[in-house]
Amino acid sequence: MNSSSEERDTRRREYIALFIIVVILFPALAAMTVGGYGFIVWMLQLIFGPPGHSIG
């Protein structure tokens, strides 16, 4: 293969990698982060009770 063909293939692979990162990886990481935070809050509320005013 000549250099222009190799550059084209490399550029195509880079665009595919960018697409995977932007469309699949970042949204999945964001959802896992929010879900993980929600799970931690839920578990803490099971242990310590819901937030609210203390009596006394």
N, C-alpha and C positions, 0 to 999 in steps of 0.2 A: 504494500500500500504506500501511496505517496503521502507527503506530510499534510496536504490539505484534507485528504480523506481521514487521516488519523485525527486531525484537529476537529473535523466535523463529528467524528465518532465520540471524541472526548467531550466536546461541547454538548452533544446529545445526552451522554451519560450524566453530565453535570446537571442538565436541566431536569432529567428524570429524578436524580437525587434531591434536587431542590424541591420538586413537586412532592416527593414522598415526605420530606421533612416538613414542609409548610402545610400540606393538606392532611397528612396522617399523623405525624409525630407530635407536632405542637398542639393540635387540639386534644390528642390523647393525653399528653402530659398535663394540659390544663384541666381536663376532666378528672384525672387521677389526683391532682393537687387539691381541687375543690372537694372531691369526694373524700379524700383522706382527711382533710380538715373537718369536714362534717362528721366523719366517723369519730374523730378524736373528741369533738365537742359532745357528741352523743354519748360516748363512753364516760366522759367526765361528768355529764349530767346524771348518768346512771349511778355513779359512785357518790358524787357530792350533792346531788339534787339539782333541780332546775334553778336558774338564776331568779332572784327576786329579793324582796325586802326581808330582812331578818326580824324576827319577833324579839322585842325586848330592847 
